[in-house]
Amino acid sequence: MPPKLSVPAFARTQLALLKAEQESEIADSTALINSHTPSALHRAGLAVTNLVVTSQRTGLGGKTVLELGPDAATGGELGEHGIRTGDVVLVAGQPGGSAKKREVRELEEKGVGGVVVRFGKGAISVAVEEGKDEMPAGKVWIVKVADDVTYRRMTITMEKLEKMDEGEYSNLMRVLFGLSPPTPVSDDPESDPAVGKIEWIDPTLNDSQKDAIRFALESKEIALIHGPPGTGKTHTLIELILQLVSRNLRILVCGPSNISVDNIVERLSPHKVPLLRLGHPARLLPSVLNHSLDVLTRTSDAGAIVGDVRAEMDAKQASIQKAKSGRERRGIYGDLKELRKEYRVRERKCIGDLVRGSKVVLATLHGAGGFQLRNERFDVVIIDEASQALEAQCWVPLLSARKAVCAGDHLQLPPTIKSLNSKAGAKKGKRPDGGEDEAAVMGITLETTLFDRLLALHGQKIKRMLTTQYRMHEKIMRFPSDELYDAKLVAAESVGDRLLTDLPYDVEENENTTEPLVFIDTQGGDFPEKSEEEGAPKRGLHSESKSNEMEAVLVRQHVKELVESGLKPEDIAVVTPYNAQLGLLAPLKERYPGIELGSVDGFQGREKAAVILSLVRSNPEGEVGFLGEKRRLNVAMTRPKHSLTVIGDSETVKR
């Protein structure tokens, strides 16, 4: 077992790494905005142009929410864009004519910062920061900027850890840092009074899922649930949550993204468990929305007393448009400020009542650091996708729990890290008192997730793996299973031999549709890769990315053959490790509406009937770059349900 970890040293190392990562993110974001036009940023998914403010209302926390719609003069369509719920953005007047680029500093001075709370094809809603009531007039654009809220919460948590006395450490903390061993679990969990006889709520669970749930119920401090692709990890977590609720325990469920949390809310809501979703639901499906704080503060009994102040604020917001003079407008803003104070006091009381009355609270990891959960305690914290989250992020909810269950797959991709010094690991450092920093010596990096570190610390005894997968044909599953999962994966009967011809519509039988696994080898042909900006300064949105034109031709040909065989474009995905290759494949979206194109990293957690993987790399040196990362290849190869076609140069990739 690796040596125990000094908590202050760990926290100091994390603080240094987080600072470097945030600086790197800000520098990247600033450089992109400073060196590209609004329309180029829109095409890259980092901005939306040609908008106007259609209305403003009062949102959660008394914040002003701007409704932004397309400018009728430019056709009235938002079109495709890359802005999503939770993104931190600047709303600013759009530069006209030849004034194409804008310095970030200038945008910040003249624009208003905020968070996207809703997006759709026809409108985007942004909750703007406090103290910014005067909104940009005329045509505006929104641009994505680095998020500082997440970093602020991680930093506050790490500073808290650093200053803690050892006497304050909980049993959970001691186990997570290797200061105490985990309490052993017995061979017969049902003899443990905390577990008792288990009445399964879902009778369809397989043996490995039941084993993982028993283990998680009996573990006193920490349990890891290892869920390889398609093994029903979320399905398992839902049963676990219901079992914990039936034992009268209070649970906080977290994930690194809104999507991961909403997925659980959607699946839990039919079970009629009293639950509360903090933050803004990423997908505004009724099942999620009805449990969100935003709706409950309006529809609960406690919310009624907040409603009248909110109505008064909305009336004031609307009267701004009608104000005839600057003096009148300033008077309205003054009234709004006072109303906002009163609203916040009432709303906080209402939220406090709702939180205390909820058995299951769900939030993103950093969302668990908001004022709503201050001083709240939970019996169990469940962290989904724990292998895709920064460890510092996981500590935001962990400090409020007696026990933790982490679910994830450390053999898929870890969180994306931008700062080079994080990847290289912390440099061996000295403490202020002259001693060596133990955590830095151990080479902790931001890529080391809590899941990874705990496995290295305590070994397999704290982990249970789900082994039946319900996604892939047996032949597609075989390679990842043998290479990464100790050949333990088993394909469920329902999926083990399914082909494209088994889809619920007519698909012609031919070599493309009756073979689940196809490799199209470009070796020996003239299919060289090329670097996106060869010979040019590296400043492009896809700089340093690779592409392969001849391989893109083969991809387009294969898509055409699949569609001609009867396959619907919406059942096809093309994935590749390189953004520049996605650029070459973009015409497929126009030709086959519904087809999905994505990077391997962006497609993690997704699935499609047919997946075409373009490897891109083809060079005499046998350099594979990104593909050398086994976890990336694992993600790429485990997305398809019926058919996987890999296109690449076997001579290069076999290295």
C-alpha positions as CSV (number, residue, x, y, z in Angstrom):
1,M,0.0,0.0,0.0
2,P,1.4,3.5,-0.9
3,P,2.4,5.6,2.1
4,K,-0.3,7.6,3.8
5,L,-0.7,11.1,2.6
6,S,-0.3,14.3,4.6
7,V,-3.6,16.2,4.2
8,P,-2.0,19.8,4.3
9,A,0.6,18.8,1.8
10,F,-2.0,17.3,-0.5
11,A,-4.2,20.4,-0.2
12,R,-1.2,22.7,-0.9
13,T,-0.2,20.7,-4.0
14,Q,-3.8,20.8,-5.3
15,L,-4.0,24.6,-4.8
16,A,-0.8,25.2,-6.8
17,L,-2.1,22.8,-9.6
18,L,-5.5,24.4,-9.7
19,K,-4.0,27.9,-9.9
20,A,-1.9,26.9,-12.9
21,E,-4.9,25.2,-14.6
22,Q,-7.1,28.2,-14.1
23,E,-4.4,30.6,-15.5
24,S,-4.0,28.3,-18.4
25,E,-7.7,28.2,-19.1
26,I,-8.0,32.0,-18.9
27,A,-5.0,32.5,-21.2
28,D,-6.4,30.1,-23.8
29,S,-9.8,31.8,-23.6
30,T,-8.4,35.3,-23.9
31,A,-6.0,34.4,-26.8
32,L,-8.9,32.8,-28.8
33,I,-11.2,35.9,-28.3
34,N,-8.4,38.4,-29.0
35,S,-7.3,36.7,-32.2
36,H,-10.6,35.6,-33.9
37,T,-13.6,37.4,-35.3
38,P,-17.0,36.8,-33.7
39,S,-18.2,34.7,-36.7
40,A,-15.1,32.4,-36.5
41,L,-15.8,32.0,-32.7
42,H,-19.4,31.2,-33.6
43,R,-18.3,28.5,-36.1
44,A,-16.0,27.0,-33.5
45,G,-18.9,26.7,-31.0
46,L,-17.5,29.4,-28.6
47,A,-19.9,32.2,-29.3
48,V,-23.4,33.1,-30.7
49,T,-23.7,36.2,-32.8
50,N,-26.5,38.4,-34.1
51,L,-28.7,38.4,-31.0
52,V,-31.0,40.9,-29.4
53,V,-32.3,41.2,-25.8
54,T,-35.9,40.2,-26.2
55,S,-36.9,40.5,-22.5
56,Q,-35.6,40.3,-19.0
57,R,-37.1,38.7,-15.9
58,T,-36.2,37.7,-12.3
59,G,-34.6,34.3,-11.9
60,L,-33.4,32.3,-8.9
61,G,-31.4,34.3,-6.3
62,G,-33.2,37.5,-7.5
63,K,-30.8,37.6,-10.5
64,T,-31.8,39.3,-13.7
65,V,-32.2,36.8,-16.5
66,L,-31.8,38.1,-20.1
67,E,-33.7,36.3,-22.8
68,L,-31.7,36.6,-26.0
69,G,-33.2,35.8,-29.4
70,P,-32.0,36.0,-33.0
71,D,-31.9,39.4,-34.7
72,A,-34.8,39.4,-37.2
73,A,-32.7,41.4,-39.6
74,T,-30.3,38.4,-40.0
75,G,-33.0,35.8,-40.7
76,G,-34.3,35.1,-37.2
77,E,-32.5,31.8,-36.8
78,L,-29.9,30.9,-34.1
79,G,-28.7,27.9,-36.1
80,E,-26.2,25.4,-34.7
81,H,-24.1,26.6,-31.7
82,G,-21.9,25.2,-29.1
83,I,-23.2,27.2,-26.1
84,R,-24.7,25.0,-23.3
85,T,-26.4,25.3,-19.9
86,G,-23.9,26.2,-17.2
87,D,-21.4,27.9,-19.6
88,V,-20.0,31.2,-18.3
89,V,-20.4,33.9,-20.9
90,L,-20.0,37.6,-21.6
91,V,-22.9,39.4,-23.3
92,A,-21.7,42.4,-25.2
93,G,-22.5,44.8,-28.0
94,Q,-21.5,43.1,-31.3
95,P,-18.7,44.9,-33.2
96,G,-20.0,46.1,-36.5
97,G,-18.4,46.2,-40.0
98,S,-14.6,46.3,-40.0
99,A,-14.2,46.4,-36.2
100,K,-14.0,42.6,-36.1
101,K,-12.0,41.6,-33.1
102,R,-12.3,42.7,-29.5
103,E,-10.0,42.6,-26.6
104,V,-11.4,40.5,-23.7
105,R,-10.8,43.4,-21.3
106,E,-12.8,45.7,-23.5
107,L,-15.7,43.2,-23.7
108,E,-15.6,42.8,-19.9
109,E,-15.8,46.6,-19.4
110,K,-18.7,47.2,-21.8
111,G,-20.5,43.8,-21.5
112,V,-22.1,41.9,-18.7
113,G,-21.0,38.5,-17.4
114,G,-23.4,35.7,-16.7
115,V,-24.3,32.0,-16.8
116,V,-26.4,30.3,-19.4
117,V,-29.5,28.9,-17.7
118,R,-31.3,27.7,-20.8
119,F,-30.6,27.3,-24.5
120,G,-32.5,26.1,-27.5
121,K,-32.8,26.7,-31.2
122,G,-34.8,29.9,-30.8
123,A,-33.5,31.5,-27.6
124,I,-30.8,31.6,-25.0
125,S,-31.3,32.7,-21.4
126,V,-28.4,34.2,-19.4
127,A,-28.6,34.9,-15.6
128,V,-26.3,38.0,-15.3
129,E,-24.0,38.9,-12.4
130,E,-25.2,41.2,-9.7
131,G,-24.8,45.0,-10.0
132,K,-25.1,44.9,-13.8
133,D,-28.6,46.2,-14.5
134,E,-27.9,48.3,-17.5
135,M,-27.9,45.9,-20.4
136,P,-26.2,46.3,-23.8
137,A,-28.5,47.9,-26.3
138,G,-28.9,46.9,-30.0
139,K,-27.3,43.9,-31.6
140,V,-25.3,41.7,-29.1
141,W,-23.3,38.5,-29.1
142,I,-22.4,36.1,-26.3
143,V,-18.9,34.5,-26.0
144,K,-17.8,31.7,-23.7
145,V,-15.1,32.6,-21.2
146,A,-13.2,30.7,-18.5
147,D,-15.4,29.7,-15.5
148,D,-14.1,31.0,-12.2
149,V,-17.0,29.7,-9.9
150,T,-15.8,26.1,-10.1
151,Y,-12.2,27.1,-9.3
152,R,-13.3,29.4,-6.5
153,R,-15.2,26.5,-4.8
154,M,-12.4,24.0,-5.3
155,T,-9.9,26.5,-3.9
156,I,-12.1,27.3,-0.8
157,T,-12.4,23.5,-0.1
158,M,-8.7,22.9,-0.5
159,E,-7.9,25.8,1.8
160,K,-10.3,24.4,4.4
161,L,-8.5,21.0,4.2
162,E,-5.1,22.6,4.5
163,K,-6.1,24.4,7.7
164,M,-7.9,21.5,9.4
165,D,-6.5,20.1,12.6
166,E,-6.0,16.3,12.6
167,G,-8.6,16.1,15.5
168,E,-11.2,17.4,13.0
169,Y,-10.7,14.6,10.5
170,S,-13.7,12.4,10.0
171,N,-13.3,8.6,9.7
172,L,-14.1,9.0,6.0
173,M,-11.3,11.5,5.6
174,R,-8.8,9.3,7.5
175,V,-9.5,6.4,5.1
176,L,-9.4,8.5,2.0
177,F,-5.9,9.7,2.9
178,G,-4.6,6.3,4.1
179,L,-4.4,7.4,7.7
180,S,-6.7,4.5,8.7
181,P,-7.6,1.3,6.8
182,P,-11.1,0.9,5.5
183,T,-13.4,-1.2,7.9
184,P,-13.5,-4.7,6.4
185,V,-16.8,-6.0,5.0
186,S,-18.1,-9.5,5.9
187,D,-18.7,-12.3,3.6
188,D,-22.4,-12.2,4.4
189,P,-23.5,-8.5,4.1
190,E,-27.2,-9.4,4.9
191,S,-26.1,-10.3,8.5
192,D,-25.0,-6.7,9.0
193,P,-27.9,-4.9,10.7
194,A,-27.2,-1.8,8.6
195,V,-27.8,-3.9,5.5
196,G,-30.4,-6.5,6.6
197,K,-32.4,-8.6,4.2
198,I,-32.5,-6.8,0.8
199,E,-35.8,-6.6,-1.0
200,W,-34.8,-5.8,-4.6
201,I,-36.8,-3.0,-6.1
202,D,-35.7,-3.8,-9.6
203,P,-35.9,-7.6,-10.3
204,T,-33.9,-7.3,-13.5
205,L,-30.6,-6.6,-11.8
206,N,-27.8,-9.0,-12.7
207,D,-25.5,-10.7,-10.1
208,S,-22.6,-8.3,-10.5
209,Q,-25.0,-5.3,-10.0
210,K,-26.5,-6.9,-6.9
211,D,-23.0,-7.6,-5.5
212,A,-21.9,-4.0,-6.0
213,I,-25.1,-2.7,-4.2
214,R,-24.6,-5.1,-1.3
215,F,-21.0,-4.0,-1.0
216,A,-21.9,-0.3,-1.2
217,L,-24.5,-0.8,1.5
218,E,-22.2,-2.6,3.9
219,S,-19.0,-0.5,3.4
220,K,-18.6,1.9,6.3
221,E,-16.4,4.5,4.7
222,I,-15.8,4.1,0.9
223,A,-17.0,1.8,-1.9
224,L,-15.9,2.1,-5.6
225,I,-18.3,0.8,-8.2
226,H,-16.4,0.1,-11.4
227,G,-18.7,0.4,-14.4
228,P,-17.1,-0.5,-17.8
229,P,-19.0,0.8,-20.9
230,G,-22.6,-0.4,-21.2
231,T,-22.7,-2.3,-17.9
232,G,-25.6,-0.4,-16.4
233,K,-23.8,1.8,-13.9
234,T,-26.6,4.4,-13.6
235,H,-29.2,1.6,-13.4
236,T,-27.1,0.2,-10.4
237,L,-26.9,3.6,-8.7
238,I,-30.7,4.1,-8.9
239,E,-31.3,0.8,-7.0
240,L,-28.6,1.8,-4.5
241,I,-30.2,5.2,-3.9
242,L,-33.6,3.6,-3.4
243,Q,-32.1,1.0,-1.0
244,L,-30.4,3.8,1.1
245,V,-33.7,5.8,1.2
246,S,-35.5,2.7,2.4
247,R,-33.0,2.5,5.3
248,N,-33.9,6.1,6.2
249,L,-30.5,7.6,5.2
250,R,-30.0,11.1,3.8
251,I,-28.1,11.1,0.5
252,L,-26.3,13.7,-1.6
253,V,-25.8,12.6,-5.3
254,C,-23.2,14.5,-7.4
255,G,-21.6,14.3,-10.8
256,P,-19.0,16.5,-12.6
257,S,-21.6,17.7,-15.2
258,N,-25.2,18.8,-15.3
259,I,-25.9,16.0,-17.8
260,S,-24.6,13.3,-15.4
261,V,-26.8,14.6,-12.6
262,D,-30.0,15.1,-14.7
263,N,-29.7,11.6,-16.0
264,I,-30.1,10.3,-12.4
265,V,-32.9,12.7,-11.7
266,E,-34.8,11.5,-14.7
267,R,-34.5,7.9,-13.7
268,L,-35.2,8.5,-10.0
269,S,-38.3,10.6,-10.5
270,P,-40.8,7.8,-11.4
271,H,-40.0,6.2,-8.0
272,K,-41.7,9.1,-6.2
273,V,-38.8,9.7,-3.8
274,P,-38.8,13.3,-2.3
275,L,-35.8,14.8,-4.2
276,L,-34.3,18.2,-4.8
277,R,-32.2,19.1,-7.8
278,L,-29.9,22.1,-7.1
279,G,-28.6,24.3,-9.9
280,H,-30.1,24.7,-13.3
281,P,-31.2,21.5,-15.0
282,A,-29.2,21.1,-18.3
283,R,-32.1,19.4,-20.1
284,L,-35.4,21.0,-19.3
285,L,-37.5,17.8,-19.4
286,P,-40.5,18.1,-17.1
287,S,-39.3,15.2,-14.9
288,V,-36.1,17.1,-14.1
289,L,-37.6,20.6,-14.0
290,N,-40.3,19.6,-11.4
291,H,-37.6,18.7,-8.9
292,S,-35.5,21.7,-9.5
293,L,-35.1,24.4,-6.9
294,D,-36.1,27.0,-9.4
295,V,-39.6,25.4,-9.7
296,L,-40.0,24.3,-6.1
297,T,-39.3,27.8,-4.8
298,R,-42.3,28.9,-6.8
299,T,-44.7,26.0,-6.3
300,S,-44.2,24.9,-2.7
301,D,-46.1,26.5,0.1
302,A,-43.0,28.2,1.3
303,G,-42.5,29.6,-2.2
304,A,-45.8,31.5,-2.2
305,I,-44.4,34.1,0.1
306,V,-41.4,34.7,-2.3
307,G,-43.7,34.9,-5.3
308,D,-45.2,38.3,-4.5
309,V,-41.8,40.0,-4.3
310,R,-40.7,38.3,-7.5
311,A,-43.9,39.6,-9.3
312,E,-43.1,43.1,-8.1
313,M,-39.5,42.8,-9.4
314,D,-40.7,41.5,-12.8
315,A,-43.0,44.5,-13.0
316,K,-40.1,46.8,-12.3
317,Q,-37.9,45.0,-14.9
318,A,-40.7,45.5,-17.5
319,S,-41.1,49.2,-16.7
320,I,-37.4,49.8,-17.5
321,Q,-38.2,49.6,-21.2
322,K,-40.9,52.3,-20.8
323,A,-38.9,54.8,-18.7
324,K,-38.6,58.1,-20.4
325,S,-35.5,59.5,-18.8
326,G,-32.2,58.4,-17.3
327,R,-33.4,59.7,-13.9
328,E,-36.5,57.6,-14.0
329,R,-34.5,54.5,-15.0
330,R,-32.0,55.1,-12.1
331,G,-35.0,55.3,-9.7
332,I,-36.3,51.9,-10.9
333,Y,-32.8,50.4,-10.5
334,G,-32.7,51.7,-7.0
335,D,-36.1,50.1,-6.2
336,L,-34.9,46.9,-7.8
337,K,-31.9,46.8,-5.5
338,E,-34.0,47.1,-2.4
339,L,-36.5,44.5,-3.6
340,R,-33.6,42.1,-4.5
341,K,-32.4,42.3,-0.9
342,E,-35.9,41.4,0.5
343,Y,-36.3,38.7,-2.1
344,R,-33.0,37.1,-1.2
345,V,-33.9,36.9,2.5
346,R,-37.3,35.3,1.9
347,E,-35.9,33.0,-0.8
348,R,-33.1,31.7,1.4
349,K,-35.5,30.8,4.2
350,C,-37.7,29.0,1.6
351,I,-34.7,27.1,0.2
352,G,-33.5,26.2,3.7
353,D,-36.9,24.6,4.4
354,L,-36.8,22.7,1.1
355,V,-33.3,21.4,1.5
356,R,-33.9,20.2,5.1
357,G,-37.0,18.4,4.0
358,S,-35.3,16.5,1.2
359,K,-34.0,12.9,1.6
360,V,-32.2,13.0,-1.7
361,V,-30.4,16.1,-2.9
362,L,-28.7,16.2,-6.3
363,A,-26.2,18.7,-7.5
364,T,-23.0,19.0,-9.7
365,L,-19.8,18.6,-7.6
366,H,-19.1,22.3,-7.5
367,G,-22.9,23.0,-7.1
368,A,-22.6,21.2,-3.7
369,G,-20.5,24.1,-2.6
370,G,-23.3,26.7,-2.9
371,F,-24.9,28.5,0.0
372,Q,-27.9,26.1,-0.1
373,L,-25.9,23.2,1.4
374,R,-23.8,25.2,3.9
375,N,-23.7,23.3,7.2
376,E,-25.9,20.4,5.8
377,R,-24.8,16.9,6.7
378,F,-25.4,13.7,4.7
379,D,-25.1,10.0,5.6
380,V,-23.9,9.1,2.2
381,V,-22.4,11.0,-0.8
382,I,-22.6,9.3,-4.2
383,I,-20.3,10.6,-6.9
384,D,-21.2,9.4,-10.4
385,E,-18.5,9.7,-13.2
386,A,-15.9,10.0,-10.4
387,S,-13.2,9.0,-12.8
388,Q,-14.0,12.1,-15.0
389,A,-13.8,14.6,-12.2
390,L,-10.9,16.5,-10.6
391,E,-10.2,15.2,-7.1
392,A,-10.5,18.7,-5.7
393,Q,-14.0,18.9,-7.1
394,C,-15.0,15.7,-5.4
395,W,-13.9,17.1,-2.0
396,V,-16.5,19.9,-2.2
397,P,-19.3,17.4,-1.3
398,L,-17.1,14.9,0.5
399,L,-16.6,17.2,3.5
400,S,-20.3,17.0,4.4
401,A,-20.5,13.2,4.4
402,R,-19.9,10.2,6.7
403,K,-19.5,7.7,3.8
404,A,-18.9,7.9,0.1
405,V,-19.7,5.7,-2.9
406,C,-17.8,6.6,-6.1
407,A,-18.9,5.2,-9.5
408,G,-16.9,5.4,-12.7
409,D,-14.4,3.7,-15.0
410,H,-10.8,4.7,-14.5
411,L,-10.0,2.9,-17.8
412,Q,-11.9,5.5,-19.8
413,L,-10.7,9.1,-20.2
414,P,-9.8,11.2,-17.2
415,P,-10.8,14.9,-17.0
416,T,-9.1,17.1,-19.6
417,I,-6.2,19.1,-18.2
418,K,-4.9,22.2,-20.0
419,S,-2.0,23.3,-18.0
420,L,1.2,21.5,-19.0
421,N,2.8,21.6,-15.5
422,S,-0.2,19.7,-14.2
423,K,0.3,16.9,-16.6
424,A,4.0,16.8,-15.9
425,G,3.2,16.6,-12.2
426,A,4.0,19.0,-9.4
427,K,7.6,19.8,-9.1
428,K,9.3,18.5,-6.0
429,G,8.7,21.3,-3.7
430,K,9.7,22.7,-0.3
431,R,7.3,23.7,2.4
432,P,7.7,27.1,4.0
433,D,9.4,25.4,7.0
434,G,12.1,24.0,4.7
435,G,10.8,20.4,4.7
436,E,9.9,18.6,1.5
437,D,6.3,18.6,0.3
438,E,5.2,15.0,0.5
439,A,2.4,15.2,-2.0
440,A,4.6,16.9,-4.6
441,V,7.2,14.2,-4.1
442,M,4.5,11.6,-4.8
443,G,3.9,13.2,-8.2
444,I,0.3,14.0,-7.8
445,T,-1.2,15.6,-10.9
446,L,-4.7,16.9,-11.7
447,E,-5.1,13.9,-14.0
448,T,-4.9,11.6,-10.9
449,T,-8.5,11.3,-10.0
450,L,-9.9,10.3,-6.6
451,F,-10.9,7.0,-8.1
452,D,-7.3,6.3,-9.3
453,R,-5.7,7.3,-6.1
454,L,-8.0,5.2,-3.9
455,L,-7.4,2.1,-6.0
456,A,-3.7,2.7,-5.7
457,L,-4.0,3.3,-2.0
458,H,-6.3,0.5,-0.9
459,G,-6.4,-1.9,-3.8
460,Q,-9.2,-4.1,-5.1
461,K,-10.8,-4.7,-1.7
462,I,-12.7,-1.3,-1.9
463,K,-14.0,-2.0,-5.4
464,R,-16.7,-4.1,-7.2
465,M,-16.9,-4.3,-10.9
466,L,-20.0,-4.6,-13.1
467,T,-19.4,-7.4,-15.7
468,T,-22.4,-7.8,-17.9
469,Q,-22.6,-5.3,-20.7
470,Y,-25.9,-4.4,-22.5
471,R,-24.5,-2.3,-25.4
472,M,-22.2,-4.1,-27.8
473,H,-22.1,-7.1,-30.1
474,E,-19.8,-9.7,-28.5
475,K,-17.1,-9.2,-31.3
476,I,-16.9,-5.4,-30.6
477,M,-16.7,-6.0,-26.9
478,R,-13.9,-8.7,-27.1
479,F,-10.9,-6.4,-27.7
480,P,-11.6,-3.8,-24.9
481,S,-12.5,-6.7,-22.6
482,D,-9.3,-8.6,-23.2
483,E,-7.0,-5.6,-23.3
484,L,-8.3,-3.6,-20.4
485,Y,-10.9,-5.5,-18.3
486,D,-9.0,-8.8,-17.6
487,A,-11.4,-10.6,-20.1
488,K,-14.2,-10.3,-17.4
489,L,-16.8,-8.6,-19.6
490,V,-19.8,-10.7,-20.7
491,A,-22.2,-9.6,-23.4
492,A,-25.9,-9.9,-22.3
493,E,-27.9,-12.4,-24.4
494,S,-30.0,-9.6,-25.8
495,V,-27.1,-7.8,-27.4
496,G,-24.3,-10.4,-27.9
497,D,-25.1,-11.2,-31.6
498,R,-27.2,-8.2,-32.8
499,L,-26.4,-6.7,-36.2
500,L,-27.5,-3.6,-38.1
501,T,-30.1,-5.9,-39.9
502,D,-31.8,-6.4,-36.5
503,L,-32.7,-2.7,-36.2
504,P,-36.5,-2.2,-36.0
505,Y,-36.7,-1.1,-39.7
506,D,-35.6,-2.6,-43.0
507,V,-31.8,-2.7,-43.5
508,E,-30.4,-4.5,-46.6
509,E,-28.2,-7.5,-45.9
510,N,-24.6,-7.0,-47.2
511,E,-21.0,-7.0,-46.0
512,N,-21.4,-3.7,-44.3
513,T,-24.5,-4.7,-42.3
514,T,-23.9,-8.3,-41.4
515,E,-20.4,-7.9,-40.0
516,P,-20.2,-6.1,-36.6
517,L,-16.5,-5.3,-36.8
518,V,-14.8,-4.0,-39.9
519,F,-11.3,-2.6,-40.3
520,I,-10.5,-0.7,-43.5
521,D,-6.8,-0.6,-43.8
522,T,-5.2,2.3,-45.6
523,Q,-1.6,0.9,-45.3
524,G,0.4,1.1,-48.6
525,G,-2.1,3.5,-50.1
526,D,-1.4,7.2,-50.4
527,F,-3.1,8.3,-47.2
528,P,-0.6,10.6,-45.4
529,E,-1.7,12.6,-42.3
530,K,-1.1,16.3,-42.3
531,S,-0.8,18.9,-39.5
532,E,-3.4,21.5,-39.6
533,E,-1.2,24.6,-39.7
534,E,2.0,23.3,-41.2
535,G,4.4,26.2,-41.7
536,A,1.9,28.7,-40.2
537,P,2.0,30.2,-36.8
538,K,0.1,28.1,-34.3
539,R,-2.8,30.3,-33.6
540,G,-5.8,28.6,-35.2
541,L,-8.8,27.1,-33.5
542,H,-7.6,23.7,-34.6
543,S,-3.8,24.3,-34.5
544,E,-1.6,21.3,-33.9
545,S,-4.5,19.1,-34.9
546,K,-4.1,16.4,-37.5
547,S,-6.2,15.5,-40.5
548,N,-6.1,12.9,-43.3
549,E,-8.0,13.9,-46.5
550,M,-7.9,10.5,-48.2
551,E,-9.2,8.8,-45.0
552,A,-12.0,11.4,-44.9
553,V,-13.0,10.3,-48.4
554,L,-13.2,6.7,-47.2
555,V,-15.4,7.8,-44.3
556,R,-17.8,9.6,-46.6
557,Q,-17.9,6.6,-48.9
558,H,-18.7,4.2,-46.0
559,V,-21.5,6.5,-44.7
560,K,-23.0,6.7,-48.2
561,E,-23.0,2.8,-48.4
562,L,-24.6,2.5,-45.0
563,V,-27.4,5.0,-45.8
564,E,-28.0,3.3,-49.2
565,S,-28.3,0.0,-47.3
566,G,-31.3,1.6,-45.4
567,L,-29.6,2.8,-42.3
568,K,-31.0,6.1,-40.9
569,P,-28.4,8.9,-40.6
570,E,-29.4,9.5,-37.0
571,D,-28.2,6.0,-36.2
572,I,-24.7,6.7,-37.4
573,A,-21.9,8.5,-35.6
574,V,-18.4,9.4,-37.0
575,V,-15.8,9.9,-34.3
576,T,-12.1,10.8,-34.5
577,P,-9.5,11.9,-32.0
578,Y,-8.7,15.1,-34.1
579,N,-10.7,18.3,-34.4
580,A,-9.1,19.1,-37.8
581,Q,-10.4,15.8,-39.2
582,L,-13.9,16.7,-38.0
583,G,-13.5,19.9,-40.0
584,L,-12.9,17.8,-43.2
585,L,-16.0,15.6,-42.4
586,A,-18.4,18.6,-41.7
587,P,-20.0,18.3,-45.2
588,L,-21.6,15.0,-44.0
589,K,-23.9,17.0,-41.7
590,E,-25.4,18.9,-44.7
591,R,-25.7,15.8,-46.9
592,Y,-27.1,13.5,-44.1
593,P,-29.1,15.6,-41.6
594,G,-29.2,13.7,-38.3
595,I,-25.8,12.1,-38.6
596,E,-23.5,12.8,-35.6
597,L,-19.9,13.9,-35.8
598,G,-17.8,14.2,-32.7
599,S,-14.4,13.9,-31.1
600,V,-13.6,10.8,-29.2
601,D,-13.3,12.8,-26.0
602,G,-16.6,14.5,-26.6
603,F,-18.4,11.2,-27.3
604,Q,-17.6,9.6,-24.0
605,G,-20.7,8.3,-22.3
606,R,-22.7,8.2,-25.6
607,E,-23.7,5.4,-27.9
608,K,-25.0,4.8,-31.5
609,A,-26.1,1.8,-33.6
610,A,-23.2,2.3,-36.1
611,V,-19.9,4.1,-35.3
612,I,-17.2,4.9,-37.8
613,L,-13.8,5.6,-36.2
614,S,-11.3,7.6,-38.3
615,L,-7.8,7.1,-36.7
616,V,-6.1,9.8,-39.0
617,R,-2.5,8.9,-38.1
618,S,-0.4,7.6,-41.0
619,N,3.4,8.4,-41.1
620,P,6.6,6.5,-41.7
621,E,7.8,7.1,-38.1
622,G,4.9,5.2,-36.6
623,E,3.9,8.2,-34.4
624,V,0.4,7.7,-33.0
625,G,0.0,10.7,-30.7
626,F,-3.4,10.7,-29.0
627,L,-4.0,7.1,-30.0
628,G,-1.1,5.9,-27.8
629,E,-3.5,6.6,-24.9
630,K,-5.3,3.2,-24.3
631,R,-8.2,4.9,-22.5
632,R,-8.9,7.0,-25.6
633,L,-9.0,4.0,-27.8
634,N,-11.2,2.2,-25.3
635,V,-13.8,5.1,-25.4
636,A,-13.7,5.2,-29.2
637,M,-14.3,1.4,-29.6
638,T,-17.0,1.1,-27.0
639,R,-19.6,3.6,-28.4
640,P,-21.3,1.3,-31.0
641,K,-24.2,-1.1,-30.4
642,H,-24.4,-3.0,-33.6
643,S,-21.5,-2.0,-35.9
644,L,-18.0,-0.6,-35.6
645,T,-15.9,0.4,-38.6
646,V,-12.3,1.4,-38.0
647,I,-10.5,3.2,-40.8
648,G,-6.7,3.6,-40.4
649,D,-3.2,2.7,-41.3
650,S,-2.4,-0.6,-39.7
651,E,1.4,-0.1,-40.2
652,T,1.3,3.1,-38.1
653,V,-1.2,2.1,-35.4
654,K,0.3,-1.4,-34.7
655,R,3.4,0.4,-33.2
